[in-house]
Amino acid sequence: MRIIGFLGHRLLFIVPQLFGILLVSFFLIKSIPGDPAVLMLGPMASADAVAGLRTKLGLDHALPVQFWHFLVDLVHGDLGTSWQTTRPVLEDLLQRFPATLELVTLGLLGAILIGVPLGIASAFNEKGALARVAGLYGLTAGSLPDFWLALVLIFVFYTVLQVVPAPLGRLDFAILPPPTVTGFLLLDSIIAGDWQALASALGHLCLPVLTLSLINAGPILKMTQSTMDRMLQSDFSRYEVLSGLPHGMVVRHALRNALPAVVTIISVLYGYLLGGAVLVEIVFSWGGAGQYAVQGVLNSDIYPVLGFVLFSAIFSLVVYLIVDIVYAAIDPRIGR
């Protein structure tokens, strides 16, 4: 009951947060130079044709009126239509968002598997060789552009070694995708029993997932290392050691007390990766929602951008809500 009440209190803030995000995003996107009517009709279109299309699209209204119309359509489940794909934005995002979510989820899992063990191990001996290597890696990972690392990995593993497929999409051209159930190719391939598609999807995921994992493991490593070091040097850990408790138990207790900080950085990275993986999607021609939104920005197609912002905001708020529940489970004092 305590967690349910805590959850209900957090849910009260979701609608105002979404409204604020959409309000700021709408006016920022509208400030980008470019007229969608001109881009749709071409540079040779007459002024009357452009004016007529602007009236049809509602672009001749003031910005507050346009935002109000957008909210009214949004309440009815209409995110607008992309003039590039001529399809409803909601359908495009439902098709593309799972591709982005699959990529960033696996990338974050890889970063956790790299960063957390290294952070824990290096916390035991701050002056040891492993701690120095971890410190150098954390500093390097935080300074490398993800798209540059992606290009380097493509050159090494595709061009030179030829051990991975071409960085073009999520499947080989000769392989048909499995029937869509979840939108995640790995899960859909397993559900359909299509092992050829599963192998191809795994091959195409290797380099983009490795790129995101190597880049984002740095912040997780540094946070885990610093927090674990502080916990291991605290009075309760010293008392446990003096009391003769097993080494593994001391580590588990220290890790539990370090978890809130580690969970925080992981949740922040998860939300960040949705937008931060855009360049990686472009390098690997991933066809996800991030690449879709970038194309909308470049072509003054605002509805795909607003739709992507809305999807990302809802996803991030859900992640933060889950993190709040995890906090309440880890530390009962938080929910009081």
Summary of the structure (lengths in Angstrom):
residues: 336
radius of gyration: 23.9
end to end distance: 11.2
largest distance: 85.7
contacts: 1073
relative contact order: 0.15
helix: 75%
strand: 1%
